[in-house]
């Protein structure tokens, strides 16, 4: 279906007072998608009208699903750019969180009583002869980011709210914001609107974790996992001859568990900041 943008019959109107702005009316036809109608109105209308720059664009639905009522404003009004036209904001939070681990990166030193040779415990932390492992809590890096977008009221409806709700606690099914599949988790946000406002202020919060490949645990190699999958190690006691027979818990299996399903983040219809 071809999308067209056409001037209204009574296209021009001038705002009085100190606004010094001219409104131009358009019809957008041939699409039932708000974003496409909006983008075509932006691209298919002049950047300036005489000496006046374009400073706002909006489209609103009509009784026909593929017919939109558009308005483009030109003028020198300052500080009154509609929020749906304002640049979105992005806030990055970087810190730490605690993870319980059962394997170290490296055993730096080993000591034993006289006459005994320390066993090779394969970086197991707090291992016991019965196969149990205490492990230890470790600080790991954690980052999150929040995006604030200003969305037209015609876009934020019950269906859009349901879309956002259905995406909470889902991993990205496709690359998103430069992250690979499975590296991002949408953890929620807020949608705010005053009764008289023409748009919604919407915040979206995301939690990234990198995918892992080529990981080794004990003698088990070639391990890989998506960022938000969960990895755990199964230990089993085994007798080792290292000077003195010692029963030590050794990693026998590494398991990667899927905790979250995937979601289509494109359904949020957010502009990419990067």
Order of alpha helices (4+ residues) and beta strands (2+ residues): beta-beta-alpha-beta-beta-beta-beta-beta-alpha-beta-beta-beta-beta-beta-beta-beta-beta
